[in-house]
Amino acid sequence: MRLQKSLLAIHEWCQSWQVSLSPSKCVSILVGKEGPSKPLPLFIDHHQLEESSLQRDLGVLVSSDLSFSQHIQAQISKANKVTYLIFKMFTAGRAKAMAQAFAVYARPHLEVFSPVWNPGRRGNSLTQDCKALEAVQRTFTRSVYFRCGFPPAEYEERLRFLELPSLESRRTVLDLSLAHKLFSSPDMAGNHILPLHSRSRSLRQNHLFVPEVKAKGPRKSFFSNRIAKQWNEIPDAVKCLSNAGFKEFLKDKYYRHI
């Protein structure tokens, strides 16, 4: 079994370099559909790894179906707790100050590592996870208006007044910024995930991303499939800018209403 051989090689490498490895803290997750037979157990240093369907890895909850819905719900819960504290700390009438506190303390919970778990869209429609994420900021801005005695307003108008971009647009900017860093640094780790026109001699096509046509399920929301359309709409001259210049272009494009 190749996976077991890989685990053995990792264990031997750790021993030769005197790096401690704790098998009791390691688990195995079967990604995808279960086959007719139960998968064989995996071992590290004669310790059988516990089988799990959900595990936190570098701050992200990874499930066996790769949906990331449980991770998103956990982050929404954290952000809601912070917004509750913000309303406890600020008095009515300080709308801009509350919005700034939300951006500094609550919003990061809804964006950290978002290129990994961003649910994206299905065609032109928002997914349930996208709606749940945006609902945190939607509810927050509505509560700010109510506490400050402002007349009711549409979500886009509230964002414009409070100088807040939508969470979806911020995730798009984070996705495209990462794509640009990978695109402009061929030797950077992770560059292989970009679906470039590698076989084409056309300079124009070498700047385009090609999404997987037959992608299904969670694969549709995979990073390279999710960003292909927005990336291909960006002019080639902009893609050759520095990381800072490219990010300024994205902010001007997606945060135009602020």
SVG drawing of the C-alpha trace seen along z (x, -y; Angstrom):
<svg xmlns="http://www.w3.org/2000/svg" viewBox="-36 -60 56 65">
<polyline fill="none" stroke="black" stroke-width="0.4" points="0.0,0.0 1.6,-3.2 0.1,-5.4 1.5,-3.2 4.9,-3.2 4.8,-7.0 4.0,-7.1 6.9,-4.7 9.2,-7.0 8.1,-10.0 8.7,-8.2 12.2,-7.2 13.0,-10.7 11.9,-12.1 14.1,-9.6 17.2,-10.3 16.8,-14.0 15.8,-13.7 12.4,-15.3 9.7,-14.3 6.5,-13.0 3.4,-12.2 1.4,-9.4 -1.3,-9.8 -2.1,-13.3 -2.4,-12.0 -5.7,-10.8 -6.6,-9.4 -9.5,-10.8 -11.0,-9.0 -11.8,-11.7 -14.5,-10.7 -17.0,-7.9 -16.4,-4.7 -15.7,-1.6 -17.3,1.8 -14.6,2.8 -13.4,1.0 -10.0,-0.8 -7.0,0.8 -5.8,-0.8 -2.8,-3.0 0.1,-2.9 3.0,-5.2 5.6,-3.6 3.2,-0.6 0.5,-3.0 -2.8,-2.7 -4.1,-6.0 -7.6,-7.0 -10.1,-7.2 -12.0,-10.5 -14.4,-12.3 -13.5,-15.8 -10.2,-17.3 -8.6,-20.7 -5.5,-21.3 -3.7,-24.6 -6.8,-26.3 -9.2,-24.9 -11.7,-22.2 -11.4,-19.6 -14.2,-17.0 -14.2,-13.8 -16.6,-15.4 -14.4,-18.5 -17.5,-20.8 -16.0,-23.1 -19.6,-23.8 -18.7,-22.9 -15.7,-25.1 -17.7,-28.0 -20.4,-27.6 -17.7,-27.5 -16.2,-30.8 -19.6,-32.4 -20.2,-31.5 -16.9,-33.2 -17.7,-36.3 -21.2,-36.6 -19.7,-36.4 -17.4,-39.3 -20.2,-41.4 -22.1,-40.9 -19.1,-42.3 -18.8,-45.2 -22.4,-46.3 -21.7,-45.9 -18.6,-48.2 -19.9,-51.0 -22.7,-53.5 -25.4,-54.4 -24.5,-57.1 -21.0,-55.8 -21.8,-54.0 -18.4,-54.4 -16.5,-53.4 -18.6,-50.2 -18.0,-49.4 -14.3,-49.8 -14.3,-47.6 -16.2,-45.0 -13.6,-45.1 -10.7,-44.7 -12.1,-42.2 -15.0,-40.2 -14.4,-40.1 -11.0,-38.3 -12.8,-35.3 -14.9,-35.2 -11.8,-35.5 -8.9,-33.7 -7.6,-31.1 -10.6,-31.8 -8.7,-30.7 -8.9,-27.2 -12.5,-27.1 -14.3,-29.8 -17.6,-28.3 -17.8,-30.4 -20.9,-30.6 -23.0,-28.1 -23.4,-29.8 -24.8,-33.3 -26.4,-32.1 -24.9,-32.3 -24.5,-29.1 -26.1,-28.6 -22.6,-29.0 -22.1,-32.3 -25.4,-33.6 -24.7,-32.5 -21.3,-34.3 -22.8,-37.5 -25.7,-37.3 -23.2,-38.1 -22.3,-41.5 -25.8,-42.1 -27.2,-41.6 -24.5,-43.7 -25.1,-46.7 -28.8,-46.5 -28.3,-46.5 -25.9,-49.5 -28.6,-51.5 -31.2,-50.5 -29.0,-51.5 -28.0,-54.8 -31.6,-55.7 -31.0,-55.8 -33.9,-55.1 -34.0,-51.6 -31.8,-51.2 -30.9,-48.5 -27.8,-46.4 -25.7,-48.0 -26.6,-51.5 -25.6,-50.5 -22.2,-49.2 -21.6,-52.4 -22.3,-54.6 -20.3,-52.5 -17.4,-52.1 -17.5,-48.3 -17.1,-46.1 -19.2,-42.9 -17.6,-39.8 -18.0,-38.1 -16.0,-40.8 -13.3,-40.6 -13.0,-36.9 -12.7,-37.4 -9.9,-39.9 -8.1,-37.5 -8.5,-34.7 -7.2,-36.8 -4.4,-38.3 -3.1,-34.8 -3.5,-33.7 -1.4,-36.7 1.3,-35.9 1.4,-32.3 1.3,-33.4 4.1,-35.9 6.3,-33.5 6.8,-30.3 9.0,-28.8 6.5,-29.6 5.1,-26.6 1.5,-25.9 2.1,-27.3 1.2,-23.9 -2.5,-24.4 -2.9,-27.2 -4.6,-25.8 -2.5,-27.6 -2.5,-27.0 0.8,-25.2 0.6,-23.7 -0.2,-26.9 2.5,-29.1 0.2,-32.1 1.3,-34.7 -2.3,-35.7 -3.4,-32.2 -0.5,-31.7 -2.2,-34.4 -5.5,-32.5 -6.8,-29.9 -8.7,-26.9 -11.3,-25.5 -12.1,-21.8 -15.1,-21.2 -16.2,-18.0 -15.6,-19.2 -18.4,-17.9 -19.3,-18.4 -16.7,-20.2 -14.3,-20.2 -16.4,-22.9 -15.4,-25.3 -11.7,-24.3 -9.4,-27.4 -8.4,-27.1 -11.9,-26.5 -13.4,-29.2 -11.2,-32.0 -10.8,-31.2 -13.7,-33.4 -12.7,-36.5 -9.0,-36.0 -9.6,-35.8 -11.5,-39.0 -8.5,-41.0 -6.4,-42.7 -2.9,-41.1 -1.2,-44.4 -2.7,-44.4 -1.5,-40.8 2.1,-41.9 1.9,-44.5 3.6,-44.1 1.6,-42.5 0.8,-45.9 -0.3,-47.4 -2.4,-44.3 -4.1,-44.5 -4.9,-48.2 -6.5,-47.4 -8.7,-44.7 -9.7,-47.2 -10.7,-49.7 -12.7,-47.1 -14.5,-45.3 -14.7,-48.1 -15.9,-50.8 -19.0,-51.5 -17.1,-52.6"/>
</svg>
